Amino acid sequence: MKFTIENPTNLLDALTECMPNTSRSKLRKMLTEGRIHVDGTPEHKAKKELTAGAQIEILSRVKALEITPAPVSKQKKSNLNILWEDDAILVVEKPAGLLSIATDKLERDTLHARCVEHLRLEDEKNWCFIVHRLDRDTSGVMVFARHQRHKEYLQNQFAEREVHRTYHALVEGRPKQMQGTAREWLVEDKNLFVKRVKSTFHGSKEAITHWQVIDTDNHTSLIQISIETGRRHQIRMAMRSLGCPVVGDELHGAESNAFSRVCLHASSLEFLHPESDEPVRFESKIPFV
């Protein structure tokens, strides 16, 4: 689809006028996917100012991927699945079983180390900063900041609970209800084992987990989850409290392990981009369905 701008406007307003039945959030996603071209060049900024006569082309998802393929050679060298990369952020898919960042044991192969290695293929001075973490056993979308100011901006969004995080878990059995919210108070002991305690317990932190059954055969259920807080093992504890531990999560009572992993995946992450201040959303396919 192609059309020409008749009057000065910004890109998002122009797209909204051209496609009135498409939500603005969907239009923003199309921008992040590289599907919107202005005068023959991919444009990602929703507030991009356009002059009269500018030509906009809306590409299919397949065509956009053909025109802007991922840098395969770099991904091979750094062993990364890159979902998005620009001058401010690096969004990647973390595999299950890999640490987000090294512990006091100074592990060399971590997701952070792989991201730094990838960025230094371009310039040895490049670096990236940890914004948030996923447990070793959890896979899915993670964002890294390219600069300190971007790290602070993104971490503030996490702290203010402005980041929308969606997870999917394959659990044993079927919850008694089809949806609900788990509100628990958790604490880590000296061995980093997470326990559920009373709110008055010293050092306890509130964990709020919203969940909904997406599919079930009564033996296992696929659960969609969103979290307001980011506590260690929060989702795994919540599923255990439902009597439906995550498949493969023997630590929290699972008896099956058909996929040889803990079946918990961070499937999407949505936040305000630290440069444009526009909402961006990144998704990752669920590996165990």
C-alpha positions as CSV (number, residue, x, y, z in Angstrom):
1,M,0.0,0.0,0.0
2,K,1.3,3.4,-1.0
3,F,-0.1,6.9,-0.4
4,T,1.1,10.5,-0.6
5,I,0.9,13.1,2.2
6,E,-1.1,16.2,1.1
7,N,-0.6,18.3,4.2
8,P,2.3,18.6,6.8
9,T,1.7,16.1,9.7
10,N,3.5,13.5,11.7
11,L,3.9,9.9,10.6
12,L,1.6,8.3,13.2
13,D,-1.3,10.7,12.5
14,A,-0.8,10.1,8.8
15,L,-1.0,6.3,9.3
16,T,-4.0,6.7,11.5
17,E,-5.8,8.7,8.9
18,C,-4.9,6.2,6.1
19,M,-5.9,3.1,8.2
20,P,-8.6,4.2,10.6
21,N,-9.6,0.7,11.5
22,T,-6.0,-0.1,12.8
23,S,-5.2,0.7,16.4
24,R,-2.4,3.1,17.1
25,S,-0.6,0.4,19.1
26,K,-0.7,-1.9,16.1
27,L,0.7,0.9,13.9
28,R,3.6,1.5,16.4
29,K,4.3,-2.2,16.2
30,M,4.4,-2.0,12.4
31,L,6.9,0.8,12.8
32,T,9.2,-1.2,15.0
33,E,9.0,-4.1,12.5
34,G,10.4,-1.9,9.7
35,R,7.1,-2.1,7.7
36,I,6.7,1.6,7.2
37,H,8.8,3.3,4.6
38,V,8.9,7.1,4.0
39,D,10.3,8.2,0.6
40,G,11.8,4.7,0.2
41,T,13.5,4.6,3.6
42,P,12.4,2.6,6.7
43,E,11.2,4.9,9.4
44,H,10.7,3.8,13.0
45,K,9.8,7.1,14.7
46,A,6.0,7.6,15.2
47,K,6.4,11.4,15.6
48,K,8.5,11.8,12.5
49,E,7.4,15.1,10.9
50,L,6.3,14.8,7.3
51,T,6.0,17.5,4.6
52,A,3.5,17.7,1.9
53,G,4.4,15.3,-1.0
54,A,6.1,12.7,1.2
55,Q,5.3,9.2,0.1
56,I,4.5,6.4,2.6
57,E,4.6,2.7,1.7
58,I,3.3,0.0,4.0
59,L,5.1,-3.3,3.5
60,S,4.0,-6.8,4.4
61,R,5.8,-8.4,7.3
62,V,7.5,-10.9,4.9
63,K,8.7,-8.1,2.5
64,A,10.0,-6.0,5.4
65,L,12.1,-9.0,6.6
66,E,13.5,-9.5,3.1
67,I,14.6,-5.9,2.8
68,T,16.1,-5.6,6.3
69,P,17.4,-9.0,7.2
70,A,19.1,-9.6,10.6
71,P,22.9,-9.5,10.6
72,V,23.4,-13.3,10.5
73,S,27.2,-13.3,10.6
74,K,27.2,-11.3,13.8
75,Q,24.6,-13.5,15.4
76,K,26.7,-16.6,14.6
77,K,29.8,-15.1,16.1
78,S,28.1,-13.9,19.3
79,N,25.6,-16.7,19.6
80,L,22.7,-14.4,19.9
81,N,19.1,-14.3,18.7
82,I,18.6,-10.6,18.2
83,L,15.1,-9.2,18.1
84,W,15.9,-5.5,17.7
85,E,19.0,-3.3,17.7
86,D,19.6,0.4,17.5
87,D,21.8,3.1,19.0
88,A,20.0,3.0,22.3
89,I,18.9,-0.6,23.0
90,L,19.7,-4.2,22.2
91,V,16.7,-6.6,22.5
92,V,17.5,-10.3,22.5
93,E,16.0,-13.7,23.2
94,K,17.5,-15.4,26.2
95,P,17.8,-19.2,25.9
96,A,16.8,-21.3,28.9
97,G,19.7,-22.5,31.0
98,L,21.8,-19.4,30.4
99,L,22.5,-16.8,33.2
100,S,21.5,-13.2,32.4
101,I,24.7,-11.9,34.1
102,A,27.6,-13.5,36.0
103,T,27.3,-14.3,39.7
104,D,30.1,-14.1,42.3
105,K,31.4,-17.3,40.6
106,L,32.3,-15.1,37.6
107,E,30.8,-17.3,34.9
108,R,32.2,-16.3,31.5
109,D,29.3,-17.4,29.3
110,T,26.3,-15.2,30.1
111,L,23.7,-13.4,28.0
112,H,25.3,-10.1,29.0
113,A,28.7,-11.3,27.9
114,R,27.3,-12.4,24.5
115,C,25.7,-9.1,24.0
116,V,28.9,-7.2,24.8
117,E,30.8,-9.5,22.4
118,H,28.3,-8.8,19.7
119,L,28.4,-5.0,20.1
120,R,32.2,-5.1,20.1
121,L,32.3,-6.7,16.7
122,E,31.5,-3.2,15.4
123,D,33.6,-1.2,17.9
124,E,35.7,-2.6,20.7
125,K,34.7,0.3,23.0
126,N,31.0,-0.6,22.8
127,W,29.2,-1.8,25.9
128,C,25.7,-2.6,27.1
129,F,24.1,-2.3,30.6
130,I,21.8,-4.7,32.4
131,V,18.3,-3.3,32.8
132,H,16.5,-6.3,34.2
133,R,17.1,-10.1,34.6
134,L,15.4,-13.4,33.9
135,D,16.1,-16.5,36.0
136,R,18.6,-18.9,34.5
137,D,15.9,-21.4,33.7
138,T,13.6,-18.9,32.1
139,S,13.8,-18.0,28.3
140,G,12.5,-15.0,26.5
141,V,12.7,-11.3,25.7
142,M,15.3,-9.2,27.4
143,V,16.4,-5.6,26.8
144,F,19.9,-4.2,27.3
145,A,20.8,-0.5,27.3
146,R,23.6,0.9,25.1
147,H,24.3,3.8,27.4
148,Q,24.1,4.7,31.1
149,R,21.3,7.3,30.6
150,H,19.2,4.7,28.7
151,K,19.8,2.2,31.5
152,E,18.5,4.7,34.1
153,Y,15.5,5.6,32.0
154,L,14.5,2.0,31.4
155,Q,15.1,0.9,35.0
156,N,12.9,3.8,36.2
157,Q,10.1,2.4,34.1
158,F,10.5,-1.0,35.7
159,A,10.6,0.5,39.2
160,E,7.4,2.5,38.5
161,R,5.7,-0.6,37.1
162,E,5.2,1.0,33.7
163,V,6.8,-1.9,31.7
164,H,4.3,-4.5,30.4
165,R,5.7,-8.0,30.7
166,T,3.9,-11.1,29.4
167,Y,5.0,-14.6,30.2
168,H,3.7,-18.0,29.2
169,A,4.0,-21.1,31.3
170,L,3.1,-24.7,30.7
171,V,2.0,-26.1,34.0
172,E,0.9,-29.5,35.4
173,G,-2.8,-30.0,35.8
174,R,-5.5,-27.4,35.6
175,P,-6.2,-24.5,38.0
176,K,-9.6,-24.5,39.6
177,Q,-10.4,-21.1,38.1
178,M,-9.7,-19.9,34.6
179,Q,-8.0,-16.7,35.7
180,G,-6.9,-14.9,38.8
181,T,-4.3,-12.9,40.7
182,A,-1.7,-14.3,43.1
183,R,-0.5,-11.8,45.8
184,E,2.2,-13.3,47.9
185,W,5.1,-12.1,50.1
186,L,8.4,-13.7,49.2
187,V,11.9,-13.8,50.8
188,E,15.2,-15.3,49.9
189,D,17.2,-17.2,52.5
190,K,21.0,-17.2,52.7
191,N,21.1,-20.1,50.2
192,L,19.0,-18.0,47.7
193,F,16.0,-20.3,48.2
194,V,12.7,-18.4,47.8
195,K,10.1,-18.9,50.4
196,R,6.5,-17.6,50.9
197,V,6.1,-15.7,54.2
198,K,3.8,-13.3,55.9
199,S,3.9,-9.6,54.9
200,T,5.3,-8.8,58.3
201,F,8.3,-11.0,57.8
202,H,11.6,-9.1,57.9
203,G,12.9,-8.6,54.4
204,S,9.8,-9.9,52.6
205,K,8.8,-8.4,49.3
206,E,5.3,-8.3,47.7
207,A,4.9,-10.3,44.5
208,I,1.8,-9.7,42.3
209,T,1.1,-12.1,39.5
210,H,-1.9,-12.1,37.1
211,W,-2.7,-15.3,35.2
212,Q,-5.2,-16.7,32.7
213,V,-5.6,-20.2,31.3
214,I,-5.2,-20.1,27.5
215,D,-5.5,-23.8,26.8
216,T,-5.8,-27.0,28.8
217,D,-6.3,-30.8,28.4
218,N,-6.6,-31.2,32.2
219,H,-3.1,-32.9,32.3
220,T,-1.3,-29.7,31.4
221,S,-2.4,-26.1,30.9
222,L,-0.9,-23.2,29.0
223,I,-1.0,-20.1,31.2
224,Q,-0.6,-16.5,30.1
225,I,0.9,-14.4,32.9
226,S,1.6,-10.7,33.5
227,I,3.5,-9.4,36.5
228,E,3.4,-6.1,38.4
229,T,6.6,-6.9,40.3
230,G,9.8,-8.7,39.4
231,R,10.7,-11.0,42.2
232,R,13.0,-14.0,41.8
233,H,11.0,-17.1,41.2
234,Q,7.8,-15.1,41.5
235,I,5.9,-16.9,38.7
236,R,7.1,-20.3,39.7
237,M,6.0,-19.7,43.3
238,A,2.6,-18.5,42.1
239,M,2.0,-21.5,40.0
240,R,3.0,-23.8,42.8
241,S,0.5,-22.0,45.1
242,L,-2.2,-22.8,42.5
243,G,-1.3,-26.5,42.8
244,C,0.0,-26.4,39.2
245,P,3.8,-26.2,39.2
246,V,5.5,-25.3,36.0
247,V,6.5,-28.3,33.9
248,G,10.1,-29.1,34.6
249,D,10.3,-27.1,37.8
250,E,11.3,-29.8,40.1
251,L,12.4,-27.3,42.7
252,H,8.8,-26.2,43.2
253,G,7.1,-29.6,43.0
254,A,6.8,-30.5,39.3
255,E,6.8,-34.2,38.5
256,S,7.1,-34.0,34.7
257,N,9.8,-32.7,32.4
258,A,8.8,-33.5,28.9
259,F,10.9,-30.6,27.4
260,S,14.0,-31.1,29.5
261,R,13.6,-27.5,30.8
262,V,11.5,-25.3,33.1
263,C,8.6,-24.4,30.8
264,L,8.5,-20.6,31.5
265,H,9.0,-18.1,28.8
266,A,9.0,-14.3,28.7
267,S,7.0,-13.9,25.5
268,S,6.7,-10.1,25.2
269,L,8.1,-6.9,26.6
270,E,6.6,-3.4,26.1
271,F,8.1,-0.1,27.3
272,L,8.8,3.4,26.2
273,H,11.9,3.7,24.0
274,P,14.6,5.7,25.8
275,E,15.3,8.0,22.8
276,S,11.9,8.5,21.1
277,D,9.7,8.0,24.3
278,E,7.4,6.0,22.0
279,P,5.8,2.7,23.1
280,V,7.7,-0.3,21.6
281,R,6.8,-4.0,21.9
282,F,8.9,-7.0,21.3
283,E,7.7,-10.6,21.1
284,S,9.3,-14.1,21.2
285,K,7.6,-17.3,20.1
286,I,6.7,-19.7,22.9
287,P,9.2,-22.7,22.5
288,F,7.1,-25.4,24.2
289,V,3.8,-25.2,22.4
